[in-house]
Amino acid sequence: MEIRAAVLTVSDRSARGERADESGPLLAELLREAGATVLAQEVVSDEPGPLAERLRELADREDVNLVLTTGGTGLAPRDHTPEATRAVVEREVPGLGEAMRAETSKQTPTALLSRAVCGTRSGALIVNLPGSPKGVRECFAVIRPLLAHAIATLSGRDDRLHG
């Protein structure tokens, strides 16, 4: 099953052009290395309403089956990615966030403060990742082996479901 992804960087400063987005391009590169096609790569501010709307639009695209966000998952007052994600997903997939926190906290104890949410909408998997390049690299390593199976299962095309 081909992974067709959208990458959404959530950062007020990057959206205003005050800071270069390092995490989004890294995430897109990691996806391509994993064999995925990256169909969209965008930067948005951490405004809950517009963020939720953009997540909804990307997940509802017929050609997108994976939406990865980077940023906005911490404890800062402007971190709204988990709430925006929860507002648009139809079903949560808590194991992905739990696995990312458990595994990455072995190297970075503050990873346990991540509020990342994962879920599905319109046949797409949505996964929140941290905003730092280090966090993106570590968390993507945790979920990478699961993505193809998750996308295939979500589409109903996993042979193990019908065998």
N, C-alpha and C positions, 0 to 999 in steps of 0.2 A: 504494500500500500504506500503510495507516494505521499510524503509529508509536504503540504503546501502551507507555508507559515507567514504570519504577520508579526512584526516586532514593534512594540510600542514602548518607547522610553517615556517615563513619567517623571518630569523634572521641571519645576518652575524656572530655575535658572537657565537650564538648557533651552527651554521654550522661548525665553526672552533673549537668547543669544549671549548670555553672560558667561556661560561655561560650555565648553565643548562636550558633546555627548560621546563618551568613551564606551559605555556599557552596551548601547544599542548596536553599534557596528561590530563589537566583539561577539555579541549574541548572534547576529546575522552570520558572521564568519563561522561560529561553532555549528550553527544549523547547516550551513552549506557543507562543512566538513563531515557532517553526519548524513549527507545525502539529501537533505531537504531543499526545496525550492523556496526562496524568500520572495514573496509577492508584494510585500509592503514593509516599509521601515519608516516610522514616524516618531516625532517628539511632540508631546503634549504637556500642558501644565497640569498641576495636581488639583484641578477644580473638580469636585465630585460629579456634578451633573454632566458637564461636557466629557469627562473621562468615561463615565458609564455609557454615554451615548456612543462614543467612539469604539469602545469595546463591543457594544451591541452591533454596530455597523460592521466591524471586522468579522466577528463571529458569524454573522448572518450572511456573509458573502458565500456564494456557492462554491467558489474556487479556493476557499481557505478552510483548513481543517485543524489548524493549530495557531493559537494566539499566545505569544509570550510577552509578558510585560517585564520591565526592569525599572525598579525605583518605586518609592512611595509605600514601602511595606513596613517601615519602622515605627517608632513611637513618637516621632516629631508631630507637632500639631497639624502640619500640612500634609502628612502622609495619609492619603485617602484611597490608595489602590485597592486594598482588601474590601473596603466598603463598596466601592464602585463595582468590583468584580462580583461580590455577593449579590448586588442589585440586579445583575444581568444573567447570572448562571441559572440554569434550570435544575441542575443536580451538582452538588459538591463532590469533589474527589479528595477527601482529606488526607489520604495516605501519601500523596505526593509531597504536600507541604510538611507533613510529619517526618517523612524520610529525609527531605532536604535539611530540616532543622536538626534532626538526630545525627546525621552523618557529618554535616559541616561544623556542628558545634564541637566536634572532637578536635578541630584545628582552630576554630574561632568561637570561643564560648558565647560571645554576644549574638551569634546566629540564633540562639534560643529566643531572642527578642523579636525575631521576624514574625510578622503577622500574615505571611503569604497565604493566599487562598487559591485553590485550584478547583475547577469545575468544568461542566460542559454546557454548551448552548448551540442549538441548531446544527448539531453534528460536528462541532468544533470543540477542541480541548483548550481551555484557557488556564495558563499557569503564571503565577506571579513569582518573579525572581527579585533578588535584592538589586540595589542601584549601583553597587561598586563593581568594577571589573573583576576583582578577586571573588566576590560573592557570586557573580554571574558564572564564572568559570567553575567554581566549586559546586554550585547547585545544578548547573547543566550536566556536569559529570554524573550526578546522582540520577537525574531523570532521563538522560539520553538512552540508556538501554531499554526503557519502558515505552518510549514514544511511539515506535512503529506498532507495537501490540495494542497500545491504547487507541491509536487512530484507527487501526483495522477493526478493533472491537466496536468502537463507536460507530463505524460505518456499516457494521453488520457483515463485514467481509472476512472476518477471521475464520480460517478453515477449522480451527479447533472448536468453534461453536457449532459446526455442522457435521463433524466427523464422528 
